[in-house]
């Protein structure tokens, strides 16, 4: 049988509206001589011919290679790996954290480097795509030999819009290489749906019932196009994305969703002076159910490191030098009562080695998480590592204009770099090491990768020290 040939950027993907059988293979070796498991899965037109293969009972802590076949066509091979079982004693895990990859802002050069990097798993912390129009305005990729189709020249609203946008992003060779090299654990932020939405409240004046139709389309296209399992399959505008993963006895990952259940931003969003709303215990970043799940999970945790991959800046970040400074109402600073409950829950659970992984802000930060951010003598409860963007914000600079203000106003901010790149974190039994990796530009291809700074934090003695 001839394989159907997809035509990118066609509303139906260029595929006929019929079910397509897809054969898959999983092997120990990249030449597929030692096949471990194989099967056939149906690609449904209702899911835009995407497939999700779940292979239970694989050997833990091993690398595998996978590929797909349709008719006479065989896909390139991808590499993935299983985690060690949660009771296994594990000495090290090396992860990468990435976020924010606006397609038109530049080339995915950091992903080309990440594809070659030695990591066990990649955490994507959101803004995998942007809903804004992609056109010649502000486009920092070179399209001299390939004109960007007009179909992308508007904001994504419908299911078809979101599906096409994933097709565009996923056509990037560096992103393809990164996915093929490493397993990804994904969570979303706002732009996979709409800038700065909060629960069922959109950014603009669209009524919630109309916005939820858009959210349903965005969530469905996200699930179709990401490595997610059946429990994450959306039901209308609802999708259970927060979930818990273990890496032996070394790390417990509580992957959060801080968009779907949050209260609307206080004071109209943006940079604002904090008022009573930010300390109102009725407002929430996680929703009550997810918060309970997180705190219960910490109570039950036996892991050496408790890592929280999530979206928006967790630590206090004063945006000016005034005694009462403006704060970002979209970040945890706008939900201080919610943050207090989370930190009190970590303390009550005896979580000693807490690490928060964050995206969203298009710069790299390293924070000590203080029990009281306004008292630098208070206990350090953990560390927050903020991964800069892959491309969003274009080239950036090492020291943005507000560098001195931010580092002066926030003594617990130990590192701030405004260039593109990603972070790797090596978790060990005695310490964790974070390496902030940056490229000097993304608006031209081929930038080299350098390590801008490295920090360690020791088990039982939280707080970042230069490595
Ligand atoms: Fe972003």
Boltz pocket constraint, residues with backbone or C-beta under 6 A from the ligand:
constraints:
  - pocket:
      binder: B
      contacts: [[A, 100], [A, 101], [A, 126], [A, 127], [A, 191], [A, 360], [A, 361], [A, 362], [A, 392]]
      max_distance: 6.0
